[in-house]
Amino acid sequence: MVNDLIKIIQAMVTVHQTLNDLAVAKQDAVKKGDMKDLEAVMQKEAPLIQKLRKLENTRMHLISQWQDEKGLVKEGVTIDQLLPLFPEKESRELEAWSTRLIEQMIRLKEQNDLNEQLLEDSLRFVNVTLDAMRPQNHFNNYSGNGPEDDDDFKSGDHSLFDSKA
């Protein structure tokens, strides 16, 4: 059981490393504004995410099955809680791979946060550029075309004082 768990975590580390590489490629695509590259990266991510879900489900099933065999009824158990229950050699190896997995997950989260910020900044830039390109009339009150000019005293009209007495 422990060796199977180690293999699953090793596979999860490998998938996360690949996702991290793709996250960097995604950052480059966003910086360049290359939507085709961005789309290609996202298409490569989809099967990896699916694989990660399967590995996680297998990991959870394996741990649940092992707990049932040992008579341990506990939900939400962590690897750290299980480590003392395994032989020392396997426990150390499992702990090392778990640490690597956590490091890869943190790295991926940080890269995804950076990519999200880059996308938000790009969107802001596009919106500012679009706003700058739209014609705007900031001085409607002085243009002579505003609703205030609908009164009876338009320029060119004679006022009461201009009439003959």
Buried (B, 14 or more C-beta within 10 A) or exposed (E): EBEEBBBBBBBBBBBBBBBBEBBBBBBEBBEEEEEEBBEBBEEBBEEBEEBBEEBEEBBEEBBBEBBEEEEBEEEEBEBEEBBEEBEEEBBEBBBEBBEBBEEBBEBBEEBBEBBEEBBEEEEEEEEEEEEEEEEEEEEEEEEEEEEEEEEEEEEEEEEEEEEEE
